[in-house]
Amino acid sequence: MVSNTSNGDGTHTVVYEILVQNVGGIQITNVQVTDTLPLSTTFAYWAVQPPGAGVDAPGPGQEVTWS
């Protein structure tokens, strides 16, 4: 899910959700999900920060990770 809202000052707030599922028949471990944000995007905050989730140093091309 992605939503994009104008803030009225030339900036936008983009909200997106990543869903990760294991649909296989066996349990997996040591999985890490990484999403690199577009260069024109800066991570602001978690709506709800899941355990094991983090963001690297602020700036263009930030990576959001969850393990």
N, C-alpha and C positions, 0 to 999 in steps of 0.2 A: 504494500500500500504506500502511495506517495501522495502528499498534498503540498501545494505551493501557495503561500499567501503573501500578498504585498504588504509591506509595513508602512507604506505611505511616504517613506523618505528615500526611495530609490533602492532599498534593500528588500529582500524577501526572506521569509521563514519557510524552509522546506522540512517537512516531517516525513520520514520514511521508516518502514518496518521490514525487518528481515526475518523470515521464518525458516528455520532449519529443522529438518526431520530425518530420522533414520527410518526408512521404510523397508529396510532389509530384515532378514530373519535372524540376524546375529547382533549382539551388543558390540558397539565399538567404543574405544577409549582413546585418549590423547588426541582428540580432534580439536583443531583451531580454525575458526572462521575469521577471515580477514577481508575487510572492505576498504579500498582506497577511495577517499572522497575526491570529487572533481577539483581541479586546481582553483576554481572560482568559489569554492565552498569552504566554510570554516565550521568545525564542530562547535556547538554551543553548550549543550547539556543533554543528559539522559532524562527521558520522561520517567523511566524506572530503570536503574542500572542493575542488570542481572549479575549474579555472582560470577567472577572470573572475567568480566568485561572491562575493557580499558580503551584509552585513546592515547596515541603517541603525542609528541610535542606539538603545540599549536602551530598552525601555519598551513600554507597551500599543500595539497596532496596528503593530508593527514590519513593515518590508518586507524580504523576502528577494529579491535580484535575481541574475540570471545573464545575462551578455551575452558 
